[in-house]
Amino acid sequence: MQPDVGWCGGLTTLVEIAAIAKSRGQLVVPHGSSVYSHHAVITFTNTPFSEFLMTSPDCSTMRPQFDPILLDEPVPVNGRIHKSVLDKPGFGVELNRDCNLKRPYSH
């Protein structure tokens, strides 16, 4: 299963989905969601890995999924994210208040 924490109802629902899947012998690999999924994945026993979306324009560098909106978003090093980088209050990231958000389309 690949629930997305941003679409399935949040972190609590993701945990519930993983528990139901585990009771049925199924694996769960949350879709994308970056730092919001990593915290859950590290606690699940039926999640073999965490998905990381390559968002760099050339797909050759590791760039945080929500860059530049979030600061301190962890990225894999040699294919791994160590639990110590997640050991911060909340999700361990903060909003980049200097980020100029723009909408590419007008309504």
N, C-alpha and C positions, 0 to 999 in steps of 0.2 A: 504494500500500500504506500501511496505517496501523498498524504494529506499536507496541505500548506497551512501553516499556523495563521497566516494572514487571512485565509479564506474559510477555514473549517470552523471558526468560532473562537479562536484564541488558544493560548497555551493550555488552559484547563481542558478544553475539548481535545486538543492534541494528545494530552496525557491519557484521557479517557479512551480515545481511539487506539492508542498504543496498548493499553491494558486489554481491551477487547480483542485486538489482533493477537496479543500474546496468549490469551486464553484459548485461541483457536490455532495456535502454532504458526502464526503468520509473522513475517518480518514487516517492519515499518522503516521507511527512509523518507523523512519529510522532504517535500519539494521546496527547493530554494530556501527562502526566508532567512538565510544568513544567521546572524547572532541570535535571533529569536528561536530558531530551531536548535542551534548548537547546545544551548543550555539543557534542553529536554533530552536530546540524543545522548548526551553523556551519562544520563541516568537510566536510560532504557536498556534492558538486556536483550531485546529483540530488534535492535537497530545496529546492523554491522558497520555502517558508516553514515556520514552526513554529507548531503549534496552541497556542492559549492559551485555557483554559477560563474563562469568566466565572463566578466563584463568589460575587460580591456578591449579597445577597438581592434587590436590585432591578435587577441587571444594568446599572447605570448608572455604576458606579465600577470602577476596576481594583484588584482585590484579589488578592494572591498565592494560588495554588491551595492551598498547604499552610499558610496562615495560620490560627492563630497558632503552629503547631508549629515552623516553620522561621523563622529570623531572616535578614534580608538577601536574601530571595528576590526576584529581579528581575521586574519587570512591564514590559510594553511602554509606551513613550512615543511617542505619535503613530504607533502601529502597529508600532514597531520596538524591538528589544532590541539595543543596541550591544555589540559583542564586548568592549569594555573593562569592562563590568559583570560579565562572566564570568571576568575575568582575576584569579582568586583561587585559593588552594590548594584542592584537592579540587573539590567542586561549588560552592564559594563561599558556602555557607550553613552555619549551625550550628543545633543543636537549641535551642529555647527551653526552658531548664530551669525557668523560672518558669511554664510553661504547665500548668495543671491539666487533665490529660486525664480525660475521663469517658466512660463507655460508656452510651449511651442505653437499652440493654437489658440485662437480667440473664439468665444462663443457668441 
